[in-house]
Amino acid sequence: MSSIPEASLSVFASNSTPIPWGVLVASVAVAGIYFVSPMRLTRVLVIAIADAEKSYLAAVENGVLSASTEIDTGERLSMLQLKVSTIRETSLRSSLSTFSALCDMFNIRRSVAVLRCLAEVRGLGTYIEISNESQLREISSRPLSNRMTISLRQRGSRV
């Protein structure tokens, strides 16, 4: 076994300085501001609406939604698409100027608006997925002789 001389260990111990509390608080504040900034939340919102659209199209393709539910869900989805488009356009316009982007980062009112829209989009996506799951459960509970078709597609497959 090799032993490290104590003199070299004391060099490492003397060079370590504690992180000042101010630096730690400032870095946490910057991370928090970035986390709730409208620019970042808008990217999350665009991804969420794309997922909701995919779920809706899969549900329509599989015949999960009834005619009245399909129309209502389609209208809600189109309204949310328009809302998301408006929010994204505003975010893109503010990103053209550094000063506007900086001001937008601290705009709590826009962050709250984006978060509300995000909650609506995720709620609609969840509603569509619940409808899909209940339909899958209903189909699988029927006797095999009463089923029109047998679907061998696994959940999560993108076919």
N, C-alpha and C positions, 0 to 999 in steps of 0.2 A: 504494500500500500504506500502510495506517495502522500506525503503530508505537505500542506501548504504553509509556508512560514506565516507567523502571526503578523509580521510587518506588512505583508501584502493585503491581508484582511483588514487591517486598520486603515489602509488607504481607501478601500471601498467604503468603509463605514464613515469616514470623515467627509467624503464627497457627496453623500446622500443628504439632500436638503428636503424638508417637508414642503409639500405644495401649499402655497398660501391659500387661505379660505376664499379670498376675493377672486382668484383665478378659477377656483372650482365652481363658485356660485355663478360667475360670468359664463363659463362654458356650459353649465346646465341651463342657464337662461337663454343662451343663443340656440342651444339644441331644442329647447321648448318652443321658442319663437319659430324656428324652422318647421317643427312638427305640426304646428297649427297654422302655418302660413297658407293663405289662399292658393298660392301657386302650387304647393305640394298637394293640398287637398283636392285641387282641380284635377290633377293627374290621377289621384285615387278615384275620383268621381267618374272620370272617363272610363277607367277600367271596370268600375262597377256597372255602368250603364251597358258596356259591351257584354259583360257576363249576363245581365238581365235580358238583353236582346237574344243572346244565344239560348238561354233557357226558354224564352218565349217561343222562339222558332222551333226548338225541339219539341215543346209541348204541343204546338199547333200541328207539327208533322206527325206526332204520335197520336193525335186526336184526344189529348188529355183534357183540354178545355172544352166546355160545352159552348154552344153558339152564343148565348147571351153573355157568358163569362168571357169568352174570347173577344167579343166586341168591347166589353168594359175594360178588360185588361189591355187590349190594344190601344184604346183611347188613353188610358193612364200612361202607358209606355210612350206613346207619341207626345203627350204633354211633358213628360219627364225628359224626353229627348230634346225637345225645344228648350226647356229650362237649362239642361246641361250645355247645350250649344251656346246659349246666351252667356252662361257663366264662363265657359271656355273662351269665348270671344273676348270678354272683358279681361280675363287673365292674360290672353295673348297681347291685347292692346297695351296693358300696363307693363308687359315685359319688354316693349320696344324701347322704353327709356329707363335708364338706370335709376333716376330719381323716382319715377313712378313705381318701379318695381320695389324700391326700398320703402316707399310710402305704403304700398299695397301689402307688404309683409307685416306691417303693424296695424292693418285695418281689421279690427276685431269684428266689425259689422259684416264684412264680406266673408270672414271665416265662419261666422255663425250661419250665414245664408248658405254657404257651400256645405256645411255640416248638416243642415236641415235637408237639403236636396239629396245628400248622400244617404241620409236615413230613409227618405222616401224611396229612393232607388233600391236600396238593399231590402226594404220591406216588400216592395213589389217582386223582387227576385225571389225572396223567401216564399211569398205567396204562390208563385208559379211552381217552385220546387215542391212545396207541400201538396199542391194539386197533382203534380206528377207522381209523387210518392203514393198518394192515396189511390190514384188510378192504377198504378203498378200493383198495389196490394189487392185491389179489387179484382184485377185480371188474374192474379195468381191464386186467388181464393176460389175462383170458379172451377167446376169440374172440367177435366181435360176435353170431354166430349162437347161441351158447350162453347168452347173457345173458338173464335173465328180463325185466329192465327196463333202460332206459338213464336214468341220472340226469344231468340237466343242471344240477344245483344246484352252485354254486361254493362253494369252501371259505370258511367264515366267514360265509356268508349265514344270516340268522336266520329263514328261512321255515319 
